[in-house]
Structure formats: C-alpha cells, structure tokens
C-alpha cells in the first residue's frame, strides 16, 4: 500500500504547484458565496457606486490575491505530509472539497 502511495506521489509531484492552485480555486468556488454574502451585508448601507466599486475590487484583486497567496500556503500544508503520502493528500483534499460541495448542495 505504501508503494501505491509513493507511485501516486511520484506521478503527481511535478504538478504540485498546479494542484495547489486548482485546490485553492475550488475552495473559492465552493465558499465564494459566503464571502460575497458577508461583503454584501457590510456594504449595504453605502451608496451604489461605492458598493459596486468595492465588489469589483474584491472580485478582481481579492480573489486573485487569495488564489496567489493561498495556493502556496496549501502546498506548504501538504508538504508537512511524508513524501510518499503527499500525492494521496492532494487527492484526499479534492475529495474532501467535493464532499463539502455536496453538503452545500453545489453538486
């Protein structure tokens, strides 16, 4: 079993950076509505122009920054696993996000 995990890690290791970005983007897709809902509640008393401007800034720069800075953080977290289990860690993380998306009725 350990050899199976090691071969999965060898297969996926050149793509860990890409997998981290994909994982962060998937998390933002599943939970982006929660962020938008909080922002809407905070910005509701302000003028239309301010609300629209800040929403555009959040979408253009906020989610971009979360992706750029969150992906290396996720990669760093996966790097705490022993080398032979890192590939399985990515697969498990995507499965966990899929289960969470199912619970939120996204699937």
N, CA, C and O atoms as a GROMACS GRO file, in nm:
protein
  428
    1UNK      N    1   0.082  -0.118   0.000
    1UNK     CA    2   0.000   0.000   0.000
    1UNK      C    3   0.087   0.126   0.000
    1UNK      O    4   0.056   0.224  -0.067
    2UNK      N    5   0.193   0.120   0.076
    2UNK     CA    6   0.284   0.233   0.081
    2UNK      C    7   0.347   0.259  -0.057
    2UNK      O    8   0.369   0.374  -0.095
    3UNK      N    9   0.375   0.152  -0.130
    3UNK     CA   10   0.432   0.167  -0.264
    3UNK      C   11   0.331   0.231  -0.360
    3UNK      O   12   0.370   0.308  -0.448
    4UNK      N   13   0.205   0.201  -0.343
    4UNK     CA   14   0.100   0.263  -0.424
    4UNK      C   15   0.094   0.414  -0.398
    4UNK      O   16   0.084   0.493  -0.492
    5UNK      N   17   0.100   0.453  -0.271
    5UNK     CA   18   0.101   0.595  -0.237
    5UNK      C   19   0.227   0.663  -0.290
    5UNK      O   20   0.222   0.776  -0.338
    6UNK      N   21   0.340   0.594  -0.281
    6UNK     CA   22   0.465   0.651  -0.331
    6UNK      C   23   0.460   0.669  -0.483
    6UNK      O   24   0.508   0.770  -0.534
    7UNK      N   25   0.404   0.574  -0.554
    7UNK     CA   26   0.396   0.589  -0.700
    7UNK      C   27   0.299   0.701  -0.737
    7UNK      O   28   0.322   0.772  -0.835
    8UNK      N   29   0.191   0.718  -0.661
    8UNK     CA   30   0.100   0.830  -0.685
    8UNK      C   31   0.171   0.963  -0.661
    8UNK      O   32   0.152   1.058  -0.737
    9UNK      N   33   0.251   0.970  -0.557
    9UNK     CA   34   0.327   1.093  -0.528
    9UNK      C   35   0.429   1.121  -0.637
    9UNK      O   36   0.447   1.236  -0.677
   10UNK      N   37   0.497   1.015  -0.686
   10UNK     CA   38   0.592   1.034  -0.796
   10UNK      C   39   0.521   1.085  -0.922
   10UNK      O   40   0.574   1.170  -0.994
   11UNK      N   41   0.404   1.033  -0.948
   11UNK     CA   42   0.327   1.072  -1.066
   11UNK      C   43   0.280   1.217  -1.056
   11UNK      O   44   0.284   1.289  -1.156
   12UNK      N   45   0.236   1.259  -0.939
   12UNK     CA   46   0.178   1.393  -0.923
   12UNK      C   47   0.280   1.500  -0.883
   12UNK      O   48   0.250   1.619  -0.894
   13UNK      N   49   0.398   1.462  -0.837
   13UNK     CA   50   0.493   1.561  -0.784
   13UNK      C   51   0.530   1.673  -0.880
   13UNK      O   52   0.550   1.785  -0.833
   14UNK      N   53   0.541   1.652  -1.012
   14UNK     CA   54   0.570   1.767  -1.098
   14UNK      C   55   0.456   1.868  -1.104
   14UNK      O   56   0.474   1.981  -1.150
   15UNK      N   57   0.338   1.828  -1.058
   15UNK     CA   58   0.219   1.913  -1.071
   15UNK      C   59   0.169   1.967  -0.938
   15UNK      O   60   0.057   2.018  -0.932
   16UNK      N   61   0.248   1.958  -0.832
   16UNK     CA   62   0.201   2.003  -0.701
   16UNK      C   63   0.164   2.151  -0.699
   16UNK      O   64   0.065   2.188  -0.635
   17UNK      N   65   0.239   2.235  -0.767
   17UNK     CA   66   0.207   2.377  -0.771
   17UNK      C   67   0.074   2.399  -0.841
   17UNK      O   68  -0.010   2.476  -0.794
   18UNK      N   69   0.054   2.332  -0.954
   18UNK     CA   70  -0.072   2.345  -1.027
   18UNK      C   71  -0.188   2.288  -0.945
   18UNK      O   72  -0.297   2.346  -0.943
   19UNK      N   73  -0.166   2.178  -0.879
   19UNK     CA   74  -0.270   2.119  -0.796
   19UNK      C   75  -0.308   2.211  -0.680
   19UNK      O   76  -0.425   2.216  -0.641
   20UNK      N   77  -0.210   2.282  -0.625
   20UNK     CA   78  -0.238   2.377  -0.517
   20UNK      C   79  -0.326   2.491  -0.566
   20UNK      O   80  -0.419   2.532  -0.498
   21UNK      N   81  -0.296   2.541  -0.685
   21UNK     CA   82  -0.378   2.649  -0.742
   21UNK      C   83  -0.519   2.597  -0.770
   21UNK      O   84  -0.617   2.666  -0.742
   22UNK      N   85  -0.528   2.477  -0.826
   22UNK     CA   86  -0.660   2.418  -0.853
   22UNK      C   87  -0.739   2.398  -0.724
   22UNK      O   88  -0.860   2.423  -0.721
   23UNK      N   89  -0.674   2.354  -0.620
   23UNK     CA   90  -0.741   2.332  -0.493
   23UNK      C   91  -0.790   2.463  -0.434
   23UNK      O   92  -0.902   2.471  -0.384
   24UNK      N   93  -0.707   2.567  -0.439
   24UNK     CA   94  -0.747   2.697  -0.388
   24UNK      C   95  -0.863   2.754  -0.468
   24UNK      O   96  -0.956   2.810  -0.410
   25UNK      N   97  -0.859   2.741  -0.600
   25UNK     CA   98  -0.968   2.790  -0.683
   25UNK      C   99  -1.098   2.714  -0.653
   25UNK      O  100  -1.206   2.774  -0.651
   26UNK      N  101  -1.088   2.585  -0.629
   26UNK     CA  102  -1.206   2.506  -0.596
   26UNK      C  103  -1.265   2.548  -0.462
   26UNK      O  104  -1.386   2.557  -0.447
   27UNK      N  105  -1.180   2.574  -0.366
   27UNK     CA  106  -1.227   2.623  -0.235
   27UNK      C  107  -1.299   2.756  -0.252
   27UNK      O  108  -1.403   2.778  -0.191
   28UNK      N  109  -1.244   2.846  -0.334
   28UNK     CA  110  -1.307   2.976  -0.355
   28UNK      C  111  -1.440   2.962  -0.429
   28UNK      O  112  -1.532   3.039  -0.403
   29UNK      N  113  -1.451   2.867  -0.519
   29UNK     CA  114  -1.578   2.845  -0.587
   29UNK      C  115  -1.683   2.797  -0.488
   29UNK      O  116  -1.797   2.844  -0.491
   30UNK      N  117  -1.646   2.704  -0.402
   30UNK     CA  118  -1.742   2.647  -0.308
   30UNK      C  119  -1.781   2.747  -0.200
   30UNK      O  120  -1.897   2.751  -0.160
   31UNK      N  121  -1.687   2.828  -0.152
   31UNK     CA  122  -1.715   2.919  -0.042
   31UNK      C  123  -1.716   3.067  -0.081
   31UNK      O  124  -1.725   3.153   0.007
   32UNK      N  125  -1.707   3.099  -0.208
   32UNK     CA  126  -1.708   3.239  -0.251
   32UNK      C  127  -1.839   3.309  -0.220
   32UNK      O  128  -1.840   3.429  -0.194
   33UNK      N  129  -1.949   3.236  -0.223
   33UNK     CA  130  -2.077   3.298  -0.193
   33UNK      C  131  -2.085   3.342  -0.047
   33UNK      O  132  -2.154   3.440  -0.016
   34UNK      N  133  -2.017   3.272   0.041
   34UNK     CA  134  -2.014   3.312   0.182
   34UNK      C  135  -1.939   3.444   0.196
   34UNK      O  136  -1.983   3.532   0.270
   35UNK      N  137  -1.828   3.457   0.127
   35UNK     CA  138  -1.752   3.582   0.130
   35UNK      C  139  -1.835   3.695   0.071
   35UNK      O  140  -1.841   3.804   0.128
   36UNK      N  141  -1.900   3.670  -0.042
   36UNK     CA  142  -1.983   3.773  -0.105
   36UNK      C  143  -2.100   3.814  -0.015
   36UNK      O  144  -2.136   3.932  -0.010
   37UNK      N  145  -2.159   3.718   0.056
   37UNK     CA  146  -2.272   3.748   0.144
   37UNK      C  147  -2.228   3.840   0.258
   37UNK      O  148  -2.300   3.933   0.294
   38UNK      N  149  -2.111   3.812   0.316
   38UNK     CA  150  -2.060   3.898   0.423
   38UNK      C  151  -2.028   4.037   0.370
   38UNK      O  152  -2.058   4.137   0.435
   39UNK      N  153  -1.968   4.042   0.253
   39UNK     CA  154  -1.935   4.172   0.194
   39UNK      C  155  -2.063   4.251   0.164
   39UNK      O  156  -2.068   4.372   0.186
   40UNK      N  157  -2.164   4.184   0.114
   40UNK     CA  158  -2.292   4.250   0.085
   40UNK      C  159  -2.353   4.308   0.212
   40UNK      O  160  -2.405   4.420   0.210
   41UNK      N  161  -2.346   4.233   0.321
   41UNK     CA  162  -2.401   4.282   0.447
   41UNK      C  163  -2.323   4.403   0.498
   41UNK      O  164  -2.381   4.496   0.552
   42UNK      N  165  -2.190   4.400   0.482
   42UNK     CA  166  -2.108   4.512   0.528
   42UNK      C  167  -2.131   4.636   0.443
   42UNK      O  168  -2.136   4.747   0.496
   43UNK      N  169  -2.145   4.617   0.312
   43UNK     CA  170  -2.154   4.731   0.220
   43UNK      C  171  -2.295   4.782   0.197
   43UNK      O  172  -2.313   4.884   0.130
   44UNK      N  173  -2.395   4.715   0.249
   44UNK     CA  174  -2.534   4.753   0.218
   44UNK      C  175  -2.570   4.898   0.255
   44UNK      O  176  -2.650   4.957   0.183
   45UNK      N  177  -2.517   4.957   0.361
   45UNK     CA  178  -2.559   5.095   0.390
   45UNK      C  179  -2.493   5.202   0.300
   45UNK      O  180  -2.530   5.319   0.307
   46UNK      N  181  -2.397   5.162   0.218
   46UNK     CA  182  -2.325   5.261   0.138
   46UNK      C  183  -2.392   5.284   0.004
   46UNK      O  184  -2.480   5.209  -0.038
   47UNK      N  185  -2.348   5.390  -0.062
   47UNK     CA  186  -2.403   5.429  -0.192
   47UNK      C  187  -2.372   5.323  -0.298
   47UNK      O  188  -2.274   5.249  -0.287
   48UNK      N  189  -2.456   5.317  -0.400
   48UNK     CA  190  -2.445   5.219  -0.508
   48UNK      C  191  -2.307   5.218  -0.572
   48UNK      O  192  -2.251   5.111  -0.595
   49UNK      N  193  -2.250   5.335  -0.599
   49UNK     CA  194  -2.120   5.343  -0.666
   49UNK      C  195  -2.010   5.282  -0.579
   49UNK      O  196  -1.923   5.212  -0.629
   50UNK      N  197  -2.016   5.308  -0.451
   50UNK     CA  198  -1.916   5.252  -0.358
   50UNK      C  199  -1.932   5.100  -0.350
   50UNK      O  200  -1.833   5.028  -0.352
   51UNK      N  201  -2.056   5.052  -0.341
   51UNK     CA  202  -2.080   4.908  -0.334
   51UNK      C  203  -2.028   4.837  -0.458
   51UNK      O  204  -1.961   4.734  -0.448
   52UNK      N  205  -2.059   4.892  -0.575
   52UNK     CA  206  -2.015   4.829  -0.700
   52UNK      C  207  -1.864   4.833  -0.711
   52UNK      O  208  -1.802   4.734  -0.750
   53UNK      N  209  -1.803   4.946  -0.677
   53UNK     CA  210  -1.657   4.958  -0.687
   53UNK      C  211  -1.586   4.860  -0.596
   53UNK      O  212  -1.490   4.795  -0.636
   54UNK      N  213  -1.632   4.850  -0.473
   54UNK     CA  214  -1.567   4.758  -0.380
   54UNK      C  215  -1.591   4.612  -0.418
   54UNK      O  216  -1.504   4.527  -0.398
   55UNK      N  217  -1.707   4.581  -0.474
   55UNK     CA  218  -1.732   4.445  -0.520
   55UNK      C  219  -1.640   4.409  -0.635
   55UNK      O  220  -1.586   4.299  -0.640
   56UNK      N  221  -1.621   4.502  -0.728
   56UNK     CA  222  -1.530   4.477  -0.841
   56UNK      C  223  -1.388   4.459  -0.790
   56UNK      O  224  -1.316   4.372  -0.838
   57UNK      N  225  -1.348   4.542  -0.695
   57UNK     CA  226  -1.214   4.527  -0.638
   57UNK      C  227  -1.197   4.392  -0.568
   57UNK      O  228  -1.093   4.328  -0.580
   58UNK      N  229  -1.301   4.350  -0.496
   58UNK     CA  230  -1.292   4.219  -0.430
   58UNK      C  231  -1.279   4.108  -0.534
   58UNK      O  232  -1.194   4.020  -0.520
   59UNK      N  233  -1.361   4.113  -0.638
   59UNK     CA  234  -1.357   4.006  -0.738
   59UNK      C  235  -1.226   4.008  -0.816
   59UNK      O  236  -1.166   3.903  -0.841
   60UNK      N  237  -1.181   4.126  -0.856
   60UNK     CA  238  -1.061   4.135  -0.939
   60UNK      C  239  -0.933   4.111  -0.859
   60UNK      O  240  -0.846   4.035  -0.901
   61UNK      N  241  -0.923   4.175  -0.745
   61UNK     CA  242  -0.798   4.169  -0.670
   61UNK      C  243  -0.805   4.079  -0.548
   61UNK      O  244  -0.708   4.010  -0.516
   62UNK      N  245  -0.918   4.077  -0.480
   62UNK     CA  246  -0.930   3.997  -0.358
   62UNK      C  247  -0.921   3.848  -0.385
   62UNK      O  248  -0.843   3.777  -0.322
   63UNK      N  249  -1.003   3.801  -0.480
   63UNK     CA  250  -0.999   3.658  -0.511
   63UNK      C  251  -0.868   3.620  -0.580
   63UNK      O  252  -0.817   3.510  -0.561
   64UNK      N  253  -0.815   3.711  -0.660
   64UNK     CA  254  -0.684   3.686  -0.722
   64UNK      C  255  -0.574   3.673  -0.618
   64UNK      O  256  -0.489   3.584  -0.626
   65UNK      N  257  -0.576   3.763  -0.520
   65UNK     CA  258  -0.476   3.758  -0.413
   65UNK      C  259  -0.493   3.632  -0.328
   65UNK      O  260  -0.394   3.570  -0.288
   66UNK      N  261  -0.618   3.596  -0.300
   66UNK     CA  262  -0.640   3.473  -0.224
   66UNK      C  263  -0.587   3.352  -0.299
   66UNK      O  264  -0.531   3.260  -0.239
   67UNK      N  265  -0.604   3.352  -0.431
   67UNK     CA  266  -0.553   3.241  -0.510
   67UNK      C  267  -0.400   3.240  -0.511
   67UNK      O  268  -0.338   3.136  -0.491
   68UNK      N  269  -0.341   3.356  -0.536
   68UNK     CA  270  -0.195   3.362  -0.545
   68UNK      C  271  -0.125   3.333  -0.413
   68UNK      O  272  -0.021   3.267  -0.411
   69UNK      N  273  -0.181   3.382  -0.303
   69UNK     CA  274  -0.115   3.362  -0.175
   69UNK      C  275  -0.166   3.238  -0.102
   69UNK      O  276  -0.095   3.181  -0.019
   70UNK      N  277  -0.288   3.196  -0.132
   70UNK     CA  278  -0.343   3.077  -0.067
   70UNK      C  279  -0.289   2.948  -0.123
   70UNK      O  280  -0.273   2.851  -0.050
   71UNK      N  281  -0.260   2.946  -0.254
   71UNK     CA  282  -0.210   2.824  -0.317
   71UNK      C  283  -0.074   2.781  -0.259
   71UNK      O  284  -0.058   2.663  -0.226
   72UNK      N  285   0.024   2.871  -0.244
   72UNK     CA  286   0.149   2.827  -0.180
   72UNK      C  287   0.128   2.783  -0.035
   72UNK      O  288   0.199   2.696   0.015
   73UNK      N  289   0.031   2.845   0.032
   73UNK     CA  290   0.001   2.803   0.170
   73UNK      C  291  -0.052   2.660   0.171
   73UNK      O  292  -0.011   2.580   0.256
   74UNK      N  293  -0.141   2.626   0.079
   74UNK     CA  294  -0.191   2.489   0.070
   74UNK      C  295  -0.079   2.391   0.035
   74UNK      O  296  -0.073   2.281   0.090
   75UNK      N  297   0.009   2.433  -0.056
   75UNK     CA  298   0.124   2.348  -0.091
   75UNK      C  299   0.212   2.326   0.032
   75UNK      O  300   0.263   2.216   0.054
   76UNK      N  301   0.229   2.430   0.111
   76UNK     CA  302   0.310   2.421   0.232
   76UNK      C  303   0.245   2.324   0.332
   76UNK      O  304   0.316   2.249   0.399
   77UNK      N  305   0.113   2.326   0.342
   77UNK     CA  306   0.044   2.235   0.433
   77UNK      C  307   0.061   2.091   0.387
   77UNK      O  308   0.088   2.002   0.468
   78UNK      N  309   0.046   2.067   0.257
   78UNK     CA  310   0.064   1.931   0.203
   78UNK      C  311   0.208   1.885   0.222
   78UNK      O  312   0.233   1.766   0.242
   79UNK      N  313   0.303   1.978   0.218
   79UNK     CA  314   0.444   1.942   0.234
   79UNK      C  315   0.475   1.889   0.374
   79UNK      O  316   0.579   1.827   0.394
   80UNK      N  317   0.386   1.912   0.470
   80UNK     CA  318   0.406   1.856   0.603
   80UNK      C  319   0.387   1.704   0.606
   80UNK      O  320   0.438   1.636   0.695
   81UNK      N  321   0.315   1.652   0.507
   81UNK     CA  322   0.298   1.507   0.500
   81UNK      C  323   0.428   1.441   0.456
   81UNK      O  324   0.507   1.503   0.385
   82UNK      N  325   0.451   1.318   0.497
   82UNK     CA  326   0.568   1.246   0.443
   82UNK      C  327   0.558   1.238   0.290
   82UNK      O  328   0.449   1.235   0.234
   83UNK      N  329   0.672   1.235   0.224
   83UNK     CA  330   0.678   1.245   0.078
   83UNK      C  331   0.586   1.145   0.009
   83UNK      O  332   0.516   1.181  -0.086
   84UNK      N  333   0.585   1.022   0.054
   84UNK     CA  334   0.508   0.919  -0.016
   84UNK      C  335   0.358   0.938  -0.002
   84UNK      O  336   0.282   0.876  -0.076
   85UNK      N  337   0.312   1.023   0.091
   85UNK     CA  338   0.169   1.046   0.110
   85UNK      C  339   0.120   1.181   0.057
   85UNK      O  340   0.002   1.212   0.068
   86UNK      N  341   0.210   1.260  -0.001
   86UNK     CA  342   0.169   1.392  -0.048
   86UNK      C  343   0.072   1.384  -0.166
   86UNK      O  344  -0.024   1.461  -0.171
   87UNK      N  345   0.093   1.293  -0.258
   87UNK     CA  346   0.000   1.277  -0.370
   87UNK      C  347  -0.137   1.236  -0.321
   87UNK      O  348  -0.238   1.288  -0.367
   88UNK      N  349  -0.140   1.142  -0.227
   88UNK     CA  350  -0.267   1.099  -0.168
   88UNK      C  351  -0.331   1.213  -0.089
   88UNK      O  352  -0.453   1.220  -0.078
   89UNK      N  353  -0.249   1.301  -0.033
   89UNK     CA  354  -0.302   1.418   0.039
   89UNK      C  355  -0.378   1.511  -0.053
   89UNK      O  356  -0.484   1.562  -0.017
   90UNK      N  357  -0.324   1.533  -0.174
   90UNK     CA  358  -0.395   1.616  -0.271
   90UNK      C  359  -0.525   1.551  -0.315
   90UNK      O  360  -0.629   1.616  -0.323
   91UNK      N  361  -0.520   1.422  -0.342
   91UNK     CA  362  -0.642   1.350  -0.383
   91UNK      C  363  -0.745   1.357  -0.271
   91UNK      O  364  -0.863   1.381  -0.297
   92UNK      N  365  -0.702   1.336  -0.148
   92UNK     CA  366  -0.794   1.341  -0.034
   92UNK      C  367  -0.851   1.482  -0.016
   92UNK      O  368  -0.968   1.497   0.018
   93UNK      N  369  -0.769   1.584  -0.038
   93UNK     CA  370  -0.817   1.722  -0.025
   93UNK      C  371  -0.925   1.752  -0.129
   93UNK      O  372  -1.026   1.816  -0.098
   94UNK      N  373  -0.904   1.707  -0.253
   94UNK     CA  374  -1.006   1.728  -0.355
   94UNK      C  375  -1.134   1.650  -0.324
   94UNK      O  376  -1.244   1.700  -0.346
   95UNK      N  377  -1.119   1.529  -0.273
   95UNK     CA  378  -1.237   1.452  -0.233
   95UNK      C  379  -1.311   1.520  -0.119
   95UNK      O  380  -1.434   1.523  -0.117
   96UNK      N  381  -1.238   1.576  -0.023
   96UNK     CA  382  -1.300   1.646   0.089
   96UNK      C  383  -1.375   1.770   0.041
   96UNK      O  384  -1.486   1.797   0.087
   97UNK      N  385  -1.316   1.845  -0.052
   97UNK     CA  386  -1.384   1.962  -0.107
   97UNK      C  387  -1.509   1.917  -0.184
   97UNK      O  388  -1.612   1.985  -0.180
   98UNK      N  389  -1.500   1.806  -0.254
   98UNK     CA  390  -1.617   1.754  -0.323
   98UNK      C  391  -1.728   1.717  -0.228
   98UNK      O  392  -1.846   1.744  -0.255
   99UNK      N  393  -1.693   1.656  -0.116
   99UNK     CA  394  -1.793   1.620  -0.015
   99UNK      C  395  -1.854   1.746   0.046
   99UNK      O  396  -1.975   1.752   0.067
  100UNK      N  397  -1.770   1.845   0.074
  100UNK     CA  398  -1.822   1.972   0.128
  100UNK      C  399  -1.913   2.042   0.027
  100UNK      O  400  -2.014   2.101   0.066
  101UNK      N  401  -1.878   2.035  -0.100
  101UNK     CA  402  -1.963   2.094  -0.204
  101UNK      C  403  -2.097   2.021  -0.211
  101UNK      O  404  -2.201   2.084  -0.231
  102UNK      N  405  -2.094   1.891  -0.195
  102UNK     CA  406  -2.218   1.813  -0.194
  102UNK      C  407  -2.306   1.853  -0.076
  102UNK      O  408  -2.428   1.865  -0.090
  103UNK      N  409  -2.247   1.872   0.038
  103UNK     CA  410  -2.323   1.912   0.156
  103UNK      C  411  -2.382   2.052   0.140
  103UNK      O  412  -2.488   2.081   0.196
  104UNK      N  413  -2.316   2.137   0.065
  104UNK     CA  414  -2.368   2.273   0.040
  104UNK      C  415  -2.463   2.275  -0.080
  104UNK      O  416  -2.507   2.382  -0.123
  105UNK      N  417  -2.493   2.158  -0.133
  105UNK     CA  418  -2.585   2.142  -0.247
  105UNK      C  419  -2.532   2.207  -0.374
  105UNK      O  420  -2.609   2.263  -0.452
  106UNK      N  421  -2.400   2.201  -0.395
  106UNK     CA  422  -2.340   2.254  -0.517
  106UNK      C  423  -2.334   2.149  -0.626
  106UNK      O  424  -2.318   2.181  -0.744
  107UNK      N  425  -2.347   2.023  -0.587
  107UNK     CA  426  -2.338   1.915  -0.684
  107UNK      C  427  -2.474   1.851  -0.699
  107UNK      O  428  -2.490   1.757  -0.776
   0.00000   0.00000   0.00000
